Amino acid sequence: MAFAHASRSAAGAVESAMSKEWHWHPDLPIPVSPVFAWPPRPLAALAWLGGHWVTLSMLLLEFALAWAVYALLHPDPETMKTLAVGWVAQIYARNLALMVLIAGGLHLYLYRVRGQNRKLKFDARDLATDNKRFTWRDQVLDNIFWSCASGVTLWTAYEVLYFWGAANGYAPLLTWSDNPVWFVLWFVLLQIWAAFHFYWIHRALHWPPLYRLAHALHHRNINVGPWSGLSMHPIEHVIYLSSILIHFIVPSHPVHVLFHLYNLTLNPAATHSGFGGLVVKDKKRIALGDFFHQLHHRYFECNYGTAEMPLDKWFGTFHDGTPEARRRIRQRMASRHAEQPAE
């Protein structure tokens, strides 16, 4: 009985500490994907992967959007063999419209209309205004500018590069009839590739010279919103979106490429939304914010990757959201700073 009382007291103390730090948080400690667990956990791995595909999710919406855009709004390969203003402008316009629809729509519902008030909001604070850290001293305007002026432009450049290359035979193509199993499996494996790529380029972006030059712009956003996801310096956009170059090596269908691009560009609006889910009529309809990455924006030197691939756990940079993990990360950073030579 005494042990049970002590356990409840300890749990209560942890929850009290976390409630001072976060307005809302998911159950802690947060998990990472069991796909790479050892010893293997095949049922858990299948449940993790399947959970994103069989329930309403951003991943499923991006998948559907990729097919819809390919079927209804995509230039034909013959047109794309020659670089021309017409079809390039068409792709730019549709990408800009998608960014406004997803990031703007989430911002409108969550922050302007306040459709769910503060339900499932991680950080109790509002987005910053009259703050000299941001362009025009306004976080939202700053984020919109960098997301659209740099983000959509470089997203379009990569997309045009790939489809021009594919139309001219510089990228291997894949159809359903070529290999139905690989056709389906490649959609799933793209998530693992993207997670692997993101971890390593993100670690590189935290190298002090590159951080000061480029990545610091994204990290202006400690309390994030939907427009924060793609708000990056052009150098970071070039590095981040280079994940798409895998399709010049691995045979892919145009829908694989569109799906990959939407996961890189539209998904961050949801994962940076600042809310754990979209609530409509008092019911969570779809998962949004990624608390794994929210912790990175709060503490900087942790959770460089995603929960899809446990590289942070393997390399000792995983923050599971608990006070113990916070203390461990701070101790590691204090030791690192102590080892650095004085200037």
RATA-V809930 format. One record per helix or strand of 2 or more residues. SS is the DSSP state (H for helix, E for strand). FROM is the first residue (numbers start at 1). LEN is the number of residues. If there is no record, write none. Layout:
BEGIN
SS	FROM	LEN
SS	FROM	LEN
END
This chain:
BEGIN
H	2	20
H	34	3
H	42	13
H	58	15
H	77	4
H	85	28
H	135	3
H	139	29
H	180	26
H	208	11
H	226	3
H	234	15
H	254	12
H	267	5
E	277	4
E	283	5
H	291	9
H	311	4
H	323	17
END
